[in-house]
């Protein structure tokens, strides 16, 4: 992953490229920090590059004119973070409906207060038939190398904190085309004795036997060793354009 250049005319922009050196196709999410000439942080932007094949290099150009606050002569850019997921497990928020008939993804940012983290998983029925859902999403916590992190226990959300949206009992539901559901993840980043766990990825299955989707919740679990998972709940908001 590298920045290939920064341009000024006719508008500020920068180019970057991603080379996949792994043995499977990957989708990348790259966070860039935009900096002033003096090095002060101005803004961040995320860019997603889908399905880069093994050995392939993909190039992109990013227009910075809508990101910079006013005229910033000499603005610079740096790579803040790079995340990758197997292309076949990449979250879907739009475009062609996955073969499973549902989209599964996580909110880009959660709520954080006093060491408590709350993040929602989203599910949308984009298929043509009803989708039956009940229970809790199944999760595996993964490290930067996509390996399962040992010593992390997934528990009912109410065991971590109350009144976060991760409480309640599972209720069976049938989602029509365009209807949605959500489940809340909750954890604490409290640290005590031992090594803190920072796991960027989670492999999610909406229910037993469902296709896996790898999301990037950036789990900073501290030394608690627990990730709270709430039940699926129906979301009253329908997908834009749904019948």
C-alpha positions, 0 to 999 in steps of 0.5 A: 500500500502506498501513496503515488502522488499529490496533485494541486491542479485543477483541484487538490487530489492524491493517488494511491495503489494497493498490491495484494501479496496474499494468495486470495482475493482481498477487499481493502479499507484504507484510512487516510489522514489529511494534513496541513503544511505544518503537519496538523491533522485536518480531516480523515477519509476512508477509501474501499478497494474491492476484490483485488486479486492475488498479485494484482495492483489497483490504483485509485485517485481521491479528490480532496477538494470536498474534504479540506476546510477551505484553501489549504496550500501544501496540504499533505496526506498519509496512510493512517490504517489499512484493513483487508478482508477476504473478498468473498466475505466483504460486507455489502451495503449496496449494489448487487445483492449477495447470493445469500439474499441478505446484506450484513455489515457494521456501523462505521463508528459506534458510541463510546463513553467512560470505556464502554463501546457500543456498535450495531451490526446491520442486516438487510433482506435484499433478496426476493423472498422472505428471510426468517431470523431468530436468536443471536448473530454468531461471532469469531473475534479475529486479529490482524492476520485473520486468526481467531483470538484466544481467550475472548468470550462472547456473552449476552450483551446484558452481561456487559452493560444494561440499557445499551440495546444489546439486552432483551430476548430473541424474538422470531421475525420474518423480514420482507424484501427491503426490511432490516434488523440489527444486533448490538455489540457492547464491550469495555476497554478496561485494562487490568492485569495482563495484555490488552486485546485489540482485535480489528476484525470479527467474522459474523454469521447471521445465524447457524449455517449462514454465509460468513461476513467479516466486519471491522469493528476495531475491538479494543477489549482491554483485559476484560476478555468479553464481547457482549452480543445482543439478539437480532431486533427488527429495524422499522426503517426500510432500505431506500427504494425497497417496495 
